[in-house]
């Protein structure tokens, strides 16, 4: 808040006494300086909730807002997220779509693709095993099995069992 705006909030007697060089003038200058950092934050508050503009440290928190916090969950509070911040930003940005399709093959495949940055995941339901899904992971994603398992367990229907298999590399 600017010094002049603060001054207008004062009673008329104080406004008349607020002249350059006075103690009241200096006090209002200090108040303006103290308000400046908070006003700068408030002017850009929407950036805190935009997954692509939020500070890196806030992105993992935003995953909770879109029910994707299981991806970043860790037994240790000080552990870094298992995904790069860019992938977490993508998950938050696509959170509404993923929530709409949760429990479906499309939703699971999309969540896996967004989280890993890879395509080629297949989901099949063997004819001899109803309510069982086999998730085939592309070989390039084999190093991300912890994250893939977290996503599959959270995205599958509750009554379904699941098996995660890494595809063999084609020659």
N, C-alpha and C positions, 0 to 999 in steps of 0.2 A: 504494500500500500504506500503510495507516495506521501511525502511530508504534507503537501497541500491538502490532500484528501483527509489525512488524519486531523489536520488543523480544523477543517470544516466540521468535524464531529465534536469539537470542543465548545463549551459555552462561549457566548459572545465576549465576555470579559477576558477570557483566555486568548481568544482569537486576536483581540486588540493588543494584548501583551506579547504576542508572538512576533517579534521583530528580529531581523538578522542580528546575530551576535548575542542574543539573549539565551539564558539557560533553557527556556522552553523551546526555542528554535533548535538548539543543539540536541535536546532530548528527542524532538520529533525527527531530526536527521538520523539519530541512532535507531529509532523505531523503524524508520524506512529501511535502513540497512539490515536490520534483523528480519524484516518481513521478506526481503528480496529472495533469499534461497527457497523459502517455502512457496512463494508465488511462482517462481520458475518451475518448480515441480508440479504445482497445480495447473499451470498453463499447458503442460505436456502429460497430464495424468493418464490420458488415453493410451499413451505409449506403454504404460505399465501392464496393460491388459492385452496388447497386441502381441501375438507370439513372435513376430519378426522384429519388433522394436523394443521389447522388454529387455531389461538387463539379463545377462547370462544367468546370474544367481537366482533370478525369479522364475525362469522357465520351468524348472523342475516342479516348483510350487504350482504353476499354472496347469500342469498335467493332472493335478488333483481335481481341478475345476471341471475337467472334461472326462473324468473317470478313467484316465490312462496312467494313474500313479503306480499301478502294479508293474509298469515297465521300469520305473526308476527305483522301486522299492529295494532296499538293501538291508541286511541284518545290522550293518554298521552305519551309524548316522553320519560319520565323517567320510564315508566311501564316496568316490566320485560316481556320477551316474554312469550306467553301463553303455549309454549311447552318447554320441557327440551331441552338443547343444543344437546343432542344425537339425538333426533328426527329431529331437524333442520338440523343436519349434514346429516341424512339419506335423507331428502327432497332435499337438495342441490345435494347430490351424485346421486339421481335418477331424477334430474331435466330434463335432456335431454329426458329420457323415458316419463316422465309426460307431457312434452311439445308436444311430438309426438302424444300422445294419448288424449290430451286435447279435451273436448267436447264429449267424448265417454264414455259409461258405464265402460269399462275397465280402462280408465284414471281416472275417478272419484273414482272408487272403490280402485284403487291402491293408489291414493293420500290420501284417507281416511285411508287406512290401514297403510301406511307409517307414516302419521302424528299422528295417535292414537296408533300405535303399536298393534292394534287388528284386527282380521278378523271377518267375519260374516256380513258385510254390504251387503244389497241386494238393487237392483234398479229395479223397475218395472214400466211399463207404462200401466195404466189401459186402457182397450179396449174402454171404454165409454168416455175417456178424452184424446184425442190425444194431443201431445206436452206437456204432463204433466208427471213428473217423481215422483214416491214415493221412497224416500230413507229410508230404514229401518235400524236403528242403533242398534247394539247389546247392551243389557242392561249394559254391562261392560263399554261402552263408553258414557253412559248418562251424566257423569260429564264433558264431553268435548264438549258439544253442541255448545258452542260459536265458537270453532275452526272448528267443523264439518260444521256449517252453513256458515262460511267464505269460506271454501273449496268448498262446494256444489254450492254456489252462483257464485264463480269464475270459476268453472270447467264445469258447465252446459252450453249447447248451449243457446245463447241469446234469441232465440224464444221459449224457454221452460220454463214452470212454474214448481215449485218444492215444494214438501211437505216432511218434515222430521219427521219421526215417530220413537219413541223408541220402540223396540220389548219388549214384555212382557217376564219376566223370566219364563223359563220352570221349573216345579216342579221337 
